[in-house]
Amino acid sequence: MVKEFMDFVKRGNVLDLAVAVIIGGAFGAIVSSLVEDMIMPIVGIVLGGVDFTALALTVGNAAVMYGNFIQAIINFLLIALVIFLIIRQVKKMEKPTEEAPFAPPEPSAEEKLLTEIRDLLKKA
């Protein structure tokens, strides 16, 4: 069982996924800070200082905090926009590759030989 576990952990995709989660968390913190600490204050100024988080509907003893929901939607949209813009800029800076990104792999020598045999058999 230990050997199976070690084989599982040593697989490239498991390690890649772990690194992606860690980097994604760190990047998420940066983007969240950008939105919450820099963009949202500007949005608040443009909207006249409206604070959505204070909006609530009181029903009996319960308070429905729909302002928090509105704020979460705005945060999500702004975070998605910032990530989109960052990825768009990174893609523009990448050097274009000469070959197609999803080009089929070069056939092996065995596949080439089998293709030649197939073609010869078709002629006969």
Secondary structure as UniProt FT lines:
FT   HELIX           2..10
FT   HELIX           12..33
FT   HELIX           34..39
FT   HELIX           40..46
FT   TURN            47..48
FT   HELIX           52..54
FT   STRAND          57..59
FT   TURN            60..61
FT   STRAND          62..64
FT   HELIX           66..93
FT   TURN            101..102
FT   HELIX           109..123
//
